[in-house]
C-alpha cells in the first residue's frame, strides 16, 4: 500500500476530508465511525478497510497535516536558501504551522485530541519534535556552525530563548486578541526580535547560507520520513 492511500483511493480521500470536518466541528470524542462513513458517502465497513479504528484514522489525519507543514518548509528552503536565516526561518515556521486546522484545534485546548496523539510514547515524541520551536532548536547547531547565529553566547541559552520567543509569538499570532497591542505585521516584529537576539553583526556569505540550508533540509527530511512511517503504521496493511 502506498503510504498516502488517498493518492490512489477517492474513497480514502473522502473519508479523510470528512473526518477533518467532523473533528473540527464536534471534537474527537463526539465523532463516530458511522458519522464519518455517512459524511464520506461510504459504508462503515469501508472505513475499516483503510484504518483499524477511529483513533488510527485521526492519528493518521493529524500526521498528514504535519507532513504538509514539513513539505512546505522544505519547499521554501529549496527555492530560497536564505529562508534559513533565523529572522526568516522563525516567521516561516510559525506562519506555516498556524495554517494547519487540527493543530489550531489542539492549540486551542482540545484535551481529547491531545490525549489521542500522546497515547503512544513514540508518537508523542515525534509530534513534539515537529513543533516550530522544536524544529528550530534542532537546526540551531547547524546555523551556529555556519555563522548564522552569534557566537558570543552559549548555544543552550540561545536555544532556550528561541523556544520562549516562538512559543510566545505562536500564541499571540494564533489569537491576536491576546496580544497587548495590535500591530500591522507580527511577522516583522518576530523577525526583528530574532535578528536582535540571535544574528551576528556581520551577515554570513552566500556559501555559508547555502550550506546551512542544505543541512537544515536534511534534518527536515529525516523528520518527514518518521512522519510517513507513522502514517503507514496507522493504516491497514494490504
C-alpha positions as CSV (number, residue, x, y, z in Angstrom):
1,X,0.0,0.0,0.0
2,X,1.2,3.5,-0.8
3,X,2.0,5.5,2.3
4,X,-0.7,8.1,1.3
5,X,-3.6,5.9,0.3
6,X,-5.7,8.9,-0.6
7,X,-3.5,9.3,-3.7
8,X,-5.0,6.2,-5.3
9,X,-8.3,5.9,-3.4
10,X,-11.0,8.5,-3.8
11,X,-12.9,6.8,-1.0
12,X,-10.0,7.1,1.4
13,X,-9.6,10.8,0.4
14,X,-13.3,11.5,1.1
15,X,-13.0,9.7,4.5
16,X,-10.1,11.8,5.5
17,X,-11.8,15.1,4.4
18,X,-15.0,14.1,6.2
19,X,-13.1,13.2,9.4
20,X,-11.3,16.5,9.4
21,X,-14.5,18.5,9.1
22,X,-16.3,16.5,11.7
23,X,-13.4,16.6,14.2
24,X,-13.1,20.4,13.7
25,X,-16.8,20.9,14.2
26,X,-17.5,18.5,17.0
27,X,-14.2,17.3,18.5
28,X,-12.7,13.8,18.7
29,X,-14.9,12.3,21.4
30,X,-18.3,13.0,19.7
31,X,-17.3,11.8,16.2
32,X,-18.1,8.2,15.4
33,X,-17.1,5.9,12.5
34,X,-20.7,5.7,11.4
35,X,-20.9,9.5,11.1
36,X,-17.6,9.6,9.2
37,X,-18.8,7.0,6.8
38,X,-22.1,8.7,6.3
39,X,-20.4,12.1,5.6
40,X,-18.0,10.5,3.2
41,X,-20.8,8.6,1.3
42,X,-19.3,5.1,2.1
43,X,-20.3,2.2,4.2
44,X,-19.0,1.9,7.7
45,X,-17.0,-1.2,6.7
46,X,-15.2,0.8,4.0
47,X,-13.6,3.0,6.7
48,X,-12.2,-0.2,8.4
49,X,-10.7,-1.3,5.1
50,X,-8.2,1.6,5.4
51,X,-7.9,2.2,9.2
52,X,-8.3,-0.3,12.1
53,X,-10.1,2.2,14.3
54,X,-11.3,5.8,14.6
55,X,-8.2,6.7,16.7
56,X,-5.9,5.4,13.9
57,X,-7.7,7.4,11.3
58,X,-7.5,10.7,13.3
59,X,-3.8,10.0,14.2
60,X,-3.1,9.5,10.5
61,X,-5.0,12.6,9.6
62,X,-3.0,14.7,12.1
63,X,0.2,13.2,10.8
64,X,-0.8,14.3,7.3
65,X,-1.1,17.9,8.5
66,X,2.4,17.6,10.0
67,X,3.6,16.2,6.7
68,X,2.2,19.1,4.7
69,X,3.8,21.5,7.2
70,X,7.2,19.9,6.7
71,X,6.8,19.7,2.9
72,X,6.1,23.5,2.7
73,X,9.2,24.3,4.9
74,X,11.4,22.1,2.7
75,X,10.0,23.5,-0.5
76,X,10.6,27.1,0.7
77,X,14.2,26.3,1.7
78,X,15.0,24.6,-1.6
79,X,13.5,27.5,-3.5
80,X,15.3,30.2,-1.4
81,X,18.2,29.1,0.8
82,X,18.2,32.5,2.6
83,X,14.9,31.5,4.2
84,X,17.2,29.6,6.7
85,X,18.3,32.9,8.2
86,X,16.9,33.0,11.8
87,X,15.0,36.2,11.1
88,X,13.2,34.5,8.2
89,X,13.0,30.9,9.5
90,X,11.2,31.8,12.7
91,X,8.2,33.5,11.0
92,X,8.1,30.8,8.3
93,X,7.8,28.1,10.9
94,X,5.1,29.9,12.9
95,X,3.0,31.0,9.9
96,X,3.2,27.7,8.2
97,X,2.2,25.8,11.4
98,X,-0.7,28.2,12.0
99,X,-2.4,27.1,8.8
100,X,-3.0,23.6,10.0
101,X,-6.6,23.2,11.1
102,X,-6.2,20.3,13.5
103,X,-3.1,21.9,15.0
104,X,-5.1,25.0,15.7
105,X,-7.7,22.9,17.5
106,X,-5.0,21.3,19.5
107,X,-3.5,24.6,20.5
108,X,-7.0,25.8,21.5
109,X,-7.0,23.1,24.2
110,X,-8.7,20.1,22.7
111,X,-7.9,17.6,25.5
112,X,-9.3,14.6,23.7
113,X,-7.2,15.3,20.6
114,X,-4.1,15.8,22.8
115,X,-4.8,12.5,24.6
116,X,-5.1,10.6,21.4
117,X,-1.9,12.0,19.9
118,X,0.1,11.2,23.1
119,X,-1.2,7.7,23.9
120,X,2.0,6.1,22.4
121,X,5.3,7.4,23.6
122,X,6.9,7.2,20.2
123,X,4.0,9.2,18.6
124,X,4.2,11.7,21.4
125,X,7.9,12.3,21.0
126,X,7.6,12.6,17.2
127,X,4.8,15.2,17.3
128,X,6.8,17.1,19.9
129,X,9.8,17.2,17.5
130,X,7.7,18.7,14.8
131,X,6.6,21.8,16.7
132,X,8.0,25.1,15.3
133,X,10.1,25.7,18.4
134,X,11.5,22.1,18.5
135,X,12.4,22.2,14.8
136,X,14.1,25.5,15.2
137,X,16.0,24.1,18.2
138,X,17.1,21.0,16.2
139,X,18.7,23.2,13.4
140,X,20.2,25.8,15.6
141,X,23.5,23.9,15.9
142,X,23.7,23.9,12.1
143,X,23.0,27.7,12.0
144,X,25.6,28.2,14.7
145,X,28.2,26.2,12.9
146,X,27.8,28.1,9.7
147,X,27.9,31.6,11.4
148,X,24.2,32.4,11.1
149,X,23.9,32.6,14.9
150,X,26.2,34.8,17.0
151,X,29.0,33.0,19.0
152,X,29.2,35.3,22.0
153,X,26.6,33.5,24.0
154,X,26.1,29.8,24.9
155,X,24.1,27.9,22.3
156,X,22.0,26.3,25.0
157,X,20.8,29.7,26.3
158,X,20.1,30.8,22.7
159,X,18.0,27.7,22.1
160,X,16.1,28.3,25.3
161,X,15.4,31.9,24.4
162,X,14.3,30.9,20.9
163,X,11.9,28.4,22.3
164,X,10.4,31.1,24.6
165,X,10.1,33.6,21.7
166,X,8.5,31.2,19.3
167,X,6.1,29.8,21.9
168,X,5.0,33.3,22.9
169,X,4.7,34.7,19.4
170,X,2.9,31.5,18.3
171,X,0.3,32.1,21.0
172,X,-0.1,35.8,20.2
173,X,-0.2,35.3,16.4
174,X,-2.8,32.5,16.6
175,X,-5.1,34.6,18.8
176,X,-4.4,38.3,18.2
177,X,-6.9,39.2,20.9
178,X,-4.4,38.0,23.5
179,X,-1.7,40.5,22.4
180,X,-1.4,43.6,24.5
181,X,-1.1,45.8,21.4
182,X,-2.1,45.3,17.8
183,X,0.5,45.5,15.1
184,X,0.1,45.5,11.3
185,X,2.8,42.9,10.7
186,X,3.5,40.5,13.5
187,X,5.9,38.6,11.2
188,X,8.1,41.7,11.0
189,X,8.1,42.1,14.8
190,X,9.1,38.4,15.2
191,X,11.8,38.8,12.5
192,X,13.3,41.9,14.2
193,X,13.2,40.2,17.7
194,X,15.0,37.1,16.4
195,X,17.6,39.1,14.5
196,X,18.5,41.1,17.6
197,X,18.5,38.1,19.8
198,X,20.5,35.7,17.6
199,X,22.0,37.0,14.4
200,X,25.7,38.2,14.3
201,X,26.6,41.8,13.4
202,X,28.1,40.7,10.1
203,X,25.9,38.5,7.9
204,X,27.5,35.3,6.6
205,X,28.2,34.9,2.9
206,X,26.0,33.0,0.4
207,X,28.1,29.8,0.6
208,X,27.5,29.5,4.3
209,X,23.8,30.2,3.9
210,X,23.5,27.6,1.2
211,X,25.3,25.0,3.3
212,X,23.2,25.7,6.3
213,X,20.0,25.5,4.2
214,X,21.1,22.1,2.8
215,X,21.8,20.6,6.2
216,X,18.5,22.1,7.5
217,X,16.6,20.5,4.7
218,X,18.2,17.1,5.5
219,X,17.0,17.4,9.2
220,X,13.5,18.2,8.0
221,X,13.5,15.3,5.5
222,X,14.5,12.8,8.3
223,X,11.7,14.1,10.4
224,X,9.4,13.8,7.3
225,X,10.3,10.1,6.9
226,X,9.4,9.4,10.5
227,X,6.0,11.1,10.0
228,X,5.5,9.0,6.9
229,X,6.3,5.9,8.8
230,X,3.7,6.8,11.4
231,X,1.1,7.3,8.7
232,X,1.9,3.9,7.3
233,X,1.5,2.3,10.7
234,X,-1.9,3.9,11.3
235,X,-3.3,2.2,8.2
236,X,-4.5,-1.3,7.5
237,X,-1.9,-3.3,5.7
238,X,-2.8,-4.8,2.3
